[in-house]
Amino acid sequence: GGFPSEHLSPTRKTTFSIPSLQLLEKIVEKFDTLIGSFTHVDKEFTEMIQMTKSFKSIESIGVPGNIAAMNAKLCWTTLHSLLHSERHAYRHNGHLWLGDLLIAEISGEGDQSLWSSIKNLEEKISLASVNDYSASLDVPLPIWLMCGLLKSKNNHIRWGFLFVLERLLMRCKFLLDENEVQHVMRGQSAAQIHDKSRLEKANAVIDIMSRALSLMAQINETDRMNILKMCDILLSQLCLKVAHTGATPFGDMMHIKNSSNSERKSTADGAGSLSRTETRLQALLLHGQAIVPMQLVARVPAALFYWPLIQLAGAATDNIALGVSVGSKGRGNLPGGTSDIRATLLLLLIGKCTADPSAFIEVGGEEFFRELLDDTDARVAYYSSTFLLKASITSLLLT
């Protein structure tokens, strides 16, 4: 009545028949196809992509009687239709296609070519802005299409701008790292190159990001998810994870770290340790597990800190209220949530205003921070009051 002994043997080897192996191969192939659909444009667009890489201006596709130019115009029209489609799958193909075209703009050969291409891309984004097309500006069509996404009334289409930008920044980093490796392979000292190039690479990527994200503030983006995505891109370029740090860029950060440790201990028997969920950069920064180099903060416009801080005020309140209503022992603010993002943005803004008086004037001086004293988020009000108090004490000491 029992099982045969061979079914219970721990040393029994599992073997697959040929049909089973063929089935596994088909499954793996399907998975490869599925994964590839998220990272590569559909094969039917391959020839079109090459055509758009060859014809990158309105003038080049407007030559009457030129068959190649007419085909290129059709390709650009197809790309525009994909980017502004109501269907997610179509937009995704458009985003990948546009991303490839933008990456081609900076994928030059040689050291000088790469750096100048990245700088040139930043300038072209600034020129295009959210303006209507102008041939006199000498801006490639891929950049016009990217910036043109922000002019759409559909928030999902505007989100495409952020998706393409994030992919572009990642590619810039990769190309710059690859360029550094080539220097080392040519026999140059890695130690000599590393310190200088590391900051230069970060600055180059930060400058492109700042130019592009400033357009979000310029159009006064109102969609909450788009603003959160914008903050995610911003913090991912500024924050550096560390295993442990005894000192942080901001004076108040040590206090935050200590208080968060106490909070973790007090909730160990209930909600559990926060360390399990502290994976987002804003949470890591607030708990002393990430740092932000002030050299990078200095290159970011103050508007990219204070504009989303104000725009997300209602979202943070909603998140906390929701957390309390569903029974979280009064601790509605989850690590890495909107409240953490606003607290992080404020700390970065305070750091920038402390180091740069012109940024302090740009945000409105003391009046701006006094208004934050009435913020519904207790941390925002606390950080603002601490900054104002320190500023007052410093002013008294100087007089």
matplotlib code that plots the C-alpha trace (Angstrom):
import matplotlib.pyplot as plt

x = [0.0, 3.0, 5.1, 7.7, 11.2, 12.6, 10.3, 11.7, 15.3, 17.2, 19.9, 17.6, 18.7, 16.2, 16.4, 14.6, 13.4, 14.0, 10.4, 10.9, 14.1, 12.4, 9.6, 12.1, 13.9, 10.6, 9.8, 13.2, 12.8, 9.4, 10.9, 13.7, 11.2, 9.1, 12.1, 13.4, 10.0, 10.7, 14.3, 14.3, 12.1, 10.0, 11.9, 9.4, 10.8, 14.5, 14.8, 12.9, 15.3, 18.2, 16.4, 15.7, 19.4, 20.4, 17.8, 17.8, 16.4, 13.3, 15.4, 16.9, 13.4, 11.8, 13.7, 11.1, 11.4, 13.9, 12.5, 14.8, 13.8, 10.1, 10.6, 12.5, 9.6, 7.2, 9.5, 9.5, 5.7, 5.5, 7.7, 5.6, 2.4, 3.9, 5.0, 1.6, -0.5, -3.2, -1.9, 0.9, 2.6, 2.9, 4.2, 6.8, 8.2, 8.3, 10.2, 12.8, 13.1, 13.5, 16.0, 18.2, 18.2, 19.2, 21.9, 23.2, 23.7, 26.3, 27.9, 30.9, 34.3, 37.3, 37.5, 36.9, 34.0, 32.2, 32.5, 31.7, 28.7, 27.3, 27.8, 26.2, 23.2, 22.7, 22.8, 20.3, 17.8, 18.0, 17.5, 14.5, 12.9, 9.1, 9.1, 7.6, 9.9, 12.4, 14.9, 17.1, 17.9, 19.8, 18.3, 18.1, 14.6, 15.1, 15.5, 12.4, 10.4, 11.6, 10.8, 7.6, 6.2, 5.9, 3.5, 0.9, -2.2, -2.0, 0.0, 0.9, 2.5, 4.4, 5.7, 7.4, 9.7, 11.0, 11.3, 13.4, 15.5, 16.3, 17.4, 19.6, 21.2, 22.0, 23.6, 25.7, 27.1, 27.9, 29.7, 31.7, 32.7, 33.7, 35.7, 37.6, 38.4, 39.8, 42.2, 43.5, 44.0, 46.1, 48.5, 47.4, 47.4, 44.0, 44.7, 45.6, 42.4, 39.9, 39.3, 39.1, 37.1, 34.6, 33.5, 33.5, 31.4, 28.9, 28.8, 28.1, 25.2, 23.8, 23.9, 21.8, 19.4, 19.0, 18.4, 15.7, 14.0, 13.8, 11.4, 9.0, 8.9, 8.6, 5.4, 4.2, 3.6, 0.6, 0.4, 1.5, 3.1, 5.1, 6.4, 7.3, 9.2, 11.0, 12.1, 13.2, 15.5, 16.8, 17.7, 19.1, 21.7, 22.6, 22.6, 25.4, 24.7, 27.2, 27.6, 28.0, 28.7, 29.4, 29.0, 26.6, 26.5, 23.8, 24.0, 20.5, 21.1, 22.8, 19.8, 17.5, 19.6, 19.6, 15.9, 15.2, 17.3, 15.1, 12.0, 13.2, 13.7, 10.4, 8.5, 10.4, 7.5, 4.9, 5.4, 8.9, 12.2, 12.3, 15.5, 13.5, 11.8, 14.5, 15.5, 14.5, 17.3, 15.2, 14.7, 18.4, 19.5, 17.2, 18.5, 22.2, 22.8, 23.4, 25.1, 24.8, 28.0, 27.5, 29.4, 26.5, 23.9, 25.5, 25.0, 21.3, 18.9, 17.1, 13.8, 14.3, 14.2, 11.5, 9.1, 8.3, 8.4, 5.5, 3.7, 3.7, 2.4, -1.1, 0.1, 2.2, -0.9, -3.1, -0.5, -0.3, -4.1, -4.5, -1.9, -3.6, -7.1, -6.2, -4.7, -1.0, -0.8, -0.7, 2.4, 1.0, 4.3, 6.0, 9.8, 10.5, 7.0, 6.0, 6.7, 10.2, 10.7, 9.6, 11.8, 14.8, 14.1, 13.9, 17.2, 18.9, 17.4, 18.6, 22.1, 22.0, 20.7, 23.3, 26.2, 24.8, 23.2, 21.8, 19.7, 18.3, 17.2, 15.8, 13.4, 12.2, 14.5, 13.2, 9.6, 9.6, 10.8, 8.4, 5.5, 6.7, 6.3, 2.6, 3.1, 1.0, 4.1, 5.7, 9.2, 9.0, 7.9, 10.7, 13.5, 12.3, 12.2, 15.7, 17.1, 15.6, 16.8, 20.3, 20.2, 19.1, 21.8, 24.4, 23.2, 23.3, 26.8, 28.0, 26.6]
y = [0.0, 2.3, 4.1, 2.2, 2.6, 4.2, 7.2, 7.8, 7.4, 10.7, 9.7, 9.1, 11.2, 13.2, 12.7, 14.5, 12.9, 14.5, 15.9, 17.4, 19.2, 20.5, 21.8, 23.6, 25.1, 26.5, 27.9, 29.6, 30.9, 32.4, 34.0, 35.5, 36.9, 38.3, 40.0, 41.3, 43.0, 45.2, 46.1, 46.0, 47.5, 45.0, 43.6, 45.1, 48.6, 47.7, 49.0, 52.1, 52.9, 52.8, 55.1, 57.7, 57.5, 58.5, 61.3, 63.4, 66.8, 68.2, 69.5, 66.0, 64.4, 67.3, 66.8, 66.4, 63.4, 61.6, 58.1, 57.6, 60.9, 60.1, 56.7, 58.4, 60.9, 57.9, 56.4, 59.6, 59.8, 56.3, 57.0, 60.1, 58.0, 55.4, 58.0, 59.6, 56.4, 55.6, 52.0, 51.3, 48.7, 51.1, 53.9, 51.5, 50.7, 54.4, 55.1, 52.4, 53.6, 57.3, 56.2, 54.5, 57.7, 59.9, 57.4, 57.5, 61.3, 60.7, 57.5, 59.1, 57.6, 59.0, 60.8, 64.4, 63.3, 61.6, 64.5, 67.1, 65.1, 64.9, 68.6, 69.3, 67.1, 69.2, 72.4, 71.1, 70.1, 73.6, 75.1, 72.9, 73.3, 73.1, 75.4, 74.8, 73.4, 75.9, 75.0, 77.9, 76.3, 73.3, 70.8, 67.1, 65.6, 63.1, 65.9, 67.7, 64.6, 64.0, 67.5, 67.5, 64.7, 67.3, 69.3, 66.5, 66.8, 63.1, 62.4, 58.9, 60.4, 63.0, 60.1, 58.8, 61.8, 60.6, 57.0, 58.0, 60.4, 57.8, 55.4, 58.1, 58.9, 55.3, 55.0, 58.2, 56.7, 53.4, 55.2, 57.4, 54.4, 52.5, 55.5, 55.5, 51.8, 52.5, 55.1, 52.5, 50.0, 52.5, 52.5, 55.6, 55.5, 54.4, 56.2, 59.4, 59.4, 58.1, 60.9, 63.6, 61.7, 60.4, 63.9, 65.0, 62.0, 62.7, 66.4, 65.6, 63.3, 65.7, 68.6, 66.7, 65.6, 69.1, 70.6, 68.0, 67.9, 71.7, 71.4, 69.5, 72.5, 74.8, 73.2, 73.0, 69.2, 68.3, 64.6, 63.0, 59.9, 61.9, 64.2, 61.1, 59.6, 62.9, 62.8, 59.2, 60.1, 63.1, 61.2, 58.2, 60.5, 62.4, 59.8, 57.3, 54.3, 53.6, 50.7, 52.9, 56.6, 58.5, 61.9, 63.1, 66.2, 67.9, 68.8, 67.6, 64.2, 62.7, 63.6, 61.9, 58.8, 58.5, 59.1, 56.5, 53.9, 54.5, 54.2, 50.9, 49.5, 50.7, 49.0, 45.7, 43.8, 45.3, 46.6, 45.1, 46.6, 49.3, 47.9, 45.4, 48.2, 50.9, 50.2, 53.5, 56.1, 58.7, 56.4, 55.4, 59.0, 59.9, 57.0, 57.7, 54.9, 57.1, 60.4, 63.2, 65.0, 68.8, 69.3, 67.6, 69.5, 72.7, 71.9, 71.2, 74.2, 75.1, 74.7, 71.0, 70.8, 73.3, 72.8, 69.1, 69.8, 72.1, 70.0, 66.9, 68.5, 67.1, 63.7, 63.3, 64.2, 61.7, 58.9, 59.4, 59.7, 56.5, 54.6, 55.7, 54.8, 51.2, 50.5, 51.1, 52.0, 55.7, 55.3, 56.0, 57.2, 54.2, 54.4, 55.7, 57.2, 60.7, 62.1, 60.8, 62.3, 65.7, 65.5, 64.6, 67.4, 69.9, 68.7, 69.0, 72.4, 73.5, 72.2, 74.2, 77.4, 77.1, 76.8, 79.2, 82.5, 83.1, 79.9, 81.1, 84.3, 82.4, 80.4, 83.5, 83.7, 83.3, 83.8, 80.5, 78.5, 80.4, 79.2, 75.6, 76.0, 75.4, 72.3, 69.3, 67.1, 67.4, 66.7, 69.4, 71.9, 70.7, 70.9, 74.4, 75.6, 74.2, 75.9, 79.2, 79.0, 78.2, 81.0, 83.5, 82.4, 82.7, 86.2, 87.2, 85.9, 87.8, 91.0]
z = [0.0, 0.2, -2.4, -4.4, -2.9, -6.0, -5.5, -2.0, -2.9, -2.3, -4.8, -7.7, -10.7, -12.7, -16.5, -19.3, -22.5, -25.8, -26.0, -22.5, -23.6, -26.7, -24.6, -22.3, -25.3, -26.6, -23.1, -22.9, -26.4, -25.4, -22.3, -24.5, -26.9, -24.0, -22.3, -25.7, -26.3, -23.3, -24.3, -28.1, -30.8, -32.8, -35.9, -38.3, -37.3, -37.8, -41.4, -40.4, -37.5, -39.9, -42.2, -39.5, -38.4, -41.9, -42.4, -39.2, -40.3, -41.9, -44.8, -45.6, -45.8, -47.8, -51.0, -53.8, -56.1, -53.8, -53.1, -50.1, -48.6, -49.1, -47.4, -44.5, -44.1, -43.8, -41.1, -39.1, -39.4, -38.1, -35.1, -34.3, -34.5, -32.2, -29.6, -29.5, -29.7, -27.1, -26.9, -24.5, -26.6, -29.5, -27.3, -25.8, -29.3, -30.0, -26.8, -27.6, -31.2, -30.1, -27.4, -30.0, -32.2, -29.2, -28.2, -31.8, -31.3, -28.7, -29.8, -31.5, -31.8, -29.8, -26.5, -27.7, -29.9, -27.0, -24.6, -27.2, -28.4, -24.8, -24.3, -27.7, -26.8, -23.7, -25.7, -28.3, -25.6, -24.2, -27.6, -28.5, -25.0, -25.5, -28.5, -31.9, -34.6, -36.1, -38.8, -37.8, -34.5, -36.1, -33.7, -34.9, -35.2, -32.4, -29.9, -31.3, -30.9, -27.4, -26.2, -28.2, -25.9, -23.1, -25.2, -25.2, -23.0, -22.3, -19.1, -20.4, -23.5, -21.4, -19.2, -22.3, -22.1, -18.7, -19.9, -22.9, -20.8, -18.1, -20.8, -22.4, -19.1, -18.4, -21.9, -21.3, -18.1, -19.9, -22.8, -20.4, -18.3, -21.5, -22.6, -19.3, -19.7, -23.1, -21.6, -19.2, -21.9, -23.8, -20.9, -19.0, -15.2, -13.8, -10.5, -12.4, -14.5, -12.0, -9.5, -12.1, -14.7, -12.1, -11.2, -14.8, -15.9, -13.1, -14.1, -17.8, -16.9, -14.3, -16.8, -19.4, -16.7, -15.3, -18.8, -19.5, -16.2, -16.1, -19.0, -16.6, -14.3, -17.3, -18.5, -14.9, -14.9, -12.8, -13.1, -9.8, -11.3, -13.7, -10.9, -8.8, -11.8, -12.3, -8.6, -9.0, -11.9, -10.0, -6.9, -8.8, -10.4, -7.2, -4.4, -3.7, -1.5, 1.3, 3.6, 6.7, 7.2, 10.4, 8.8, 6.2, 3.9, 6.0, 9.7, 10.4, 8.8, 11.8, 13.9, 11.4, 11.3, 15.1, 15.4, 12.7, 14.6, 17.7, 15.5, 14.2, 17.7, 18.9, 16.1, 16.1, 17.8, 15.6, 12.0, 11.9, 11.0, 8.5, 7.0, 5.0, 3.1, 3.0, -0.6, -2.2, -2.3, -0.5, 2.4, 2.4, 2.4, 5.3, 7.3, 6.7, 4.2, 1.2, 0.6, -1.9, -3.1, -2.8, -6.1, -7.9, -6.0, -7.0, -10.7, -10.3, -10.6, -7.4, -9.2, -9.5, -5.7, -4.7, -7.6, -7.0, -3.2, -3.6, -6.3, -4.1, -1.0, -1.4, -2.5, 0.7, 2.9, 1.0, 1.4, 5.2, 5.6, 3.6, 5.7, 8.9, 7.7, 6.8, 10.2, 10.4, 14.1, 13.1, 11.0, 7.6, 6.1, 4.4, 3.8, 0.3, 0.0, -1.1, 2.3, 2.2, -1.3, -0.1, 3.0, 0.8, -1.7, 1.2, 2.7, -0.7, -1.2, 2.2, 1.4, -1.9, -0.3, 2.5, 0.0, -2.7, -1.6, -5.1, -4.8, -1.4, -3.1, -6.1, -3.9, -2.2, 0.8, 4.3, 3.2, 1.3, 4.3, 6.7, 4.5, 4.9, 8.7, 8.2, 6.0, 6.9, 6.9, 10.3, 8.9, 6.3, 8.9, 11.3, 8.8, 7.7, 11.3, 12.0, 8.9, 9.8, 13.4, 12.3, 9.8, 12.5, 14.9, 12.2, 11.3, 15.0, 15.4, 12.3, 13.6]

ax = plt.figure().add_subplot(projection="3d")
ax.plot(x, y, z, "-o")
ax.set_aspect("equal")
plt.show()
